[in-house]
Structure formats: structure tokens, C-alpha cells
Amino acid sequence: MSYIQFDNVIRRYSHNIAVDQISFGIERGEVFGLLGPNGAGKSTTIKMLAGLLKPNSGEIFIDGISVIKNPIEAKKKLGLVPQDIAIYTNLSAIENVTFFGSLYGLKGSELKEKVQEALSFTGLTEKAKEKPKKFSGGMKRRLNIACALVHNPEIIIMDEPTVGIDPQSRNHILNSIMELNNRGTTVIYTSHYMEEVEAICNRIGIIDEGRLIALGSKQQLKQKASTKEKILVEAHDYNDRALRNIKELPGVIHVDSKEGLIEIIAEEPQERLQDIIFMLVKDEGKLKNISIKEINLENVFLELTGRNLRD
Ligand SMILES: Nc1ncnc2c1ncn2[C@@H]1O[C@H](COP(=O)(O)OP(=O)(O)OP(=O)(O)O)[C@@H](O)[C@H]1O
């Protein structure tokens, strides 16, 4: 059994199946990413792990402890940063972190020390006495993280922590995840941002419509695609007919075009370049650049499901 183990877990909301019989394990010390589009079942999975929702069937274990039978013991091991920020806007930052620390049973000088550590870790020491009412979205999120890690949990779960925040806070959060992991914390990170998951996670589960459709390191996941590379064309003035002609070229699997950038997934991409350039130029297209790049997890998702990760 893995350090964290999901066994045949099912969760419904009335007739809608949100998590459909998933089984997987997470090892101690991993940064594990749960990647999937909106509504895929990420939050439901995370809430069940954190003991906030009960599965309809199946079992979840943390370090051999059943989250369902022994939720209080299991919960001691983890800190949750929920998708919806959960802090008290009328309390100062330090009062918020102190409150959460005391909920986890910290007291006296240990509580004070851990609160200072959590505020410093999230870059909020100078804002400690201010009320989060005036904080930016990113600062509120960082305070939420401080509240979740004040008791030094073995596992930290972050549910889409970078949605709708400024780039500075986003980088701060991503760096702090790496630092937490260097200290030995197991991190579970959900996101629909493929770039973030690729950048920070050792292992990734791809979830779609409640099912875990792929699991592995990013290199293992990329092996699931039928081609390892894609063609990127920067062009302007091309028309839909040129795109249709490219789609019909032999070996071409998928063509996507957005704001002057055409992405083409094709078998043996080097062999397709001449024909692609020909089709574009023939139909008035002006070519700026053409290159071959390694595919990413977005491309893997598209090939597995026929849909884009972000529509
Ligand atoms: N409280 C609820 N009541 C009814 N249906 C729900 C509830 N919460 C989630 N769902 C449904 O369950 C499915 C999975 O939702 P979930 O929030 O777990 O997905 P998600 O991958 O976290 O998506 P998002 O990124 O949008 O939060 C969706 O179809 C959603 O509409």
C-alpha cells in the first residue's frame, strides 16, 4: 500500500457521478499533481482525502490510517489549502494563523514560534498585523497557505491555489511548494494549468469526467501520445482553407490555430514541413517562423480525450 492510497473510490452528487471508481497511490515525499479540466472531479477527490466529504464507496488511507473510519487521526497528518479562500477578514493575518494553529492543538511559545515561521515562509511577516480585507487575492491565498501549514503537516494539499492571482504571488506559491517538498513534505497539487503541473510535479494523475485516465511522470505520460513532437508555425494572413488542407495532409493528427500560431500534431513531423509551408503560402499565408517542439501534457490530454484541457 502507498503512503496515500485511494481504493475504488466513488462519489456521487445525487445522480451525477463526480468521482468514478478511482484507485491510485501517492508516495511519501512526492509532489503529486492532479490535472484535469473544470468539473473533472479534482476538488471532490481532494475533499474526500481531507475528510470533508465521504465517498459513496471505496477506501482512502493516509499512512495506513483509514480516512473514513478514523478521520481525526488521518486529518492530523495534513494541511488543506481549499480552492475557496477560508480566512477571517476581520482578524489580522497573525490572528488568523494563530487561530488555525490553536485548532491543531498548538499552544504557548510553540504556537507563537510556528505562527511566525508560517508568516515568514509565506512572505507575510510585514503584513502580520494587517487585516486581510485590504489584501490582494494573491496575499489572501498566501495567508490561507500559512494557516494550512502552521502545524507542520506531513502532507499539504493545495486545490488550484494559483487561480486568479497576480504573477508575483503565483511564483511565490510555486517556489514555496518546492521548498516545502525539499523539507520532506508530501505535496498534492490540483490544477488545470498544465504548465504549472509540468514544472513542479514528480508524478501526475490526469483526471477527466471523474475517471483517472493516466498516471505517471511527465515523461511517462508523454509516451502515451502517438508522437513526441509537434510543429509550431507562426504565420499571418492565412485562411481556413489552408488549415483544412493541412489537416488533410497524410500523417497529420490534429491542427489548432490561435492568434497567428498554428500547432500541428503529426507523425514524423520533419517529413511534413515542406507540405505545410506549401499549403500556407499557396493560400496567401505569410510565414514568420516554423519549429518543432516536444509535445506537452495539454497535447497528451487532447489525444486521450479528444478535447482541450482548457476550452
Ligand atoms: N456540491 C455539489 N453538488 C452537486 N454537484 C457538484 C457539487 N460539487 C461538484 N459537483 C459536480 O461534480 C463534478 C466534479 O466537480 P469538482 O468540483 O470535483 O471538479 P473540479 O475538477 O475540481 O473542477 P473545478 O476546477 O471547476 O473546481 C462536476 O460535474 C460538478 O459540477
PDBQT file of the ligand as one rigid body, heavy atoms in Angstrom, charges set to zero:
ROOT
HETATM    1  N1  LIG A 401     -21.828  20.293  -4.133  1.00  0.00    +0.000 N 
HETATM    2  C1  LIG A 401     -22.086  19.779  -5.354  1.00  0.00    +0.000 A 
HETATM    3  N2  LIG A 401     -23.323  19.439  -5.712  1.00  0.00    +0.000 NA
HETATM    4  C2  LIG A 401     -23.600  18.903  -6.924  1.00  0.00    +0.000 A 
HETATM    5  N3  LIG A 401     -22.659  18.676  -7.869  1.00  0.00    +0.000 NA
HETATM    6  C3  LIG A 401     -21.389  19.027  -7.571  1.00  0.00    +0.000 A 
HETATM    7  C4  LIG A 401     -21.032  19.586  -6.299  1.00  0.00    +0.000 A 
HETATM    8  N4  LIG A 401     -19.688  19.814  -6.294  1.00  0.00    +0.000 NA
HETATM    9  C5  LIG A 401     -19.228  19.398  -7.501  1.00  0.00    +0.000 A 
HETATM   10  N5  LIG A 401     -20.239  18.944  -8.264  1.00  0.00    +0.000 N 
HETATM   11  C6  LIG A 401     -20.121  18.370  -9.614  1.00  0.00    +0.000 C 
HETATM   12  O1  LIG A 401     -19.214  17.287  -9.564  1.00  0.00    +0.000 OA
HETATM   13  C7  LIG A 401     -18.346  17.288 -10.684  1.00  0.00    +0.000 C 
HETATM   14  C8  LIG A 401     -16.898  17.382 -10.236  1.00  0.00    +0.000 C 
HETATM   15  O2  LIG A 401     -16.686  18.657  -9.605  1.00  0.00    +0.000 OA
HETATM   16  P1  LIG A 401     -15.320  19.078  -8.907  1.00  0.00    +0.000 P 
HETATM   17  O3  LIG A 401     -15.550  20.402  -8.252  1.00  0.00    +0.000 OA
HETATM   18  O4  LIG A 401     -14.814  17.967  -8.089  1.00  0.00    +0.000 OA
HETATM   19  O5  LIG A 401     -14.376  19.251 -10.186  1.00  0.00    +0.000 OA
HETATM   20  P2  LIG A 401     -13.009  20.022 -10.333  1.00  0.00    +0.000 P 
HETATM   21  O6  LIG A 401     -12.157  19.190 -11.227  1.00  0.00    +0.000 OA
HETATM   22  O7  LIG A 401     -12.454  20.365  -9.003  1.00  0.00    +0.000 OA
HETATM   23  O8  LIG A 401     -13.432  21.316 -11.110  1.00  0.00    +0.000 OA
HETATM   24  P3  LIG A 401     -13.140  22.857 -10.775  1.00  0.00    +0.000 P 
HETATM   25  O9  LIG A 401     -11.757  23.099 -11.213  1.00  0.00    +0.000 OA
HETATM   26  O10 LIG A 401     -14.146  23.567 -11.661  1.00  0.00    +0.000 OA
HETATM   27  O11 LIG A 401     -13.406  23.022  -9.319  1.00  0.00    +0.000 OA
HETATM   28  C9  LIG A 401     -18.787  18.436 -11.575  1.00  0.00    +0.000 C 
HETATM   29  O12 LIG A 401     -19.690  17.942 -12.524  1.00  0.00    +0.000 OA
HETATM   30  C10 LIG A 401     -19.517  19.359 -10.597  1.00  0.00    +0.000 C 
HETATM   31  O13 LIG A 401     -20.491  20.108 -11.256  1.00  0.00    +0.000 OA
ENDROOT
TORSDOF 0
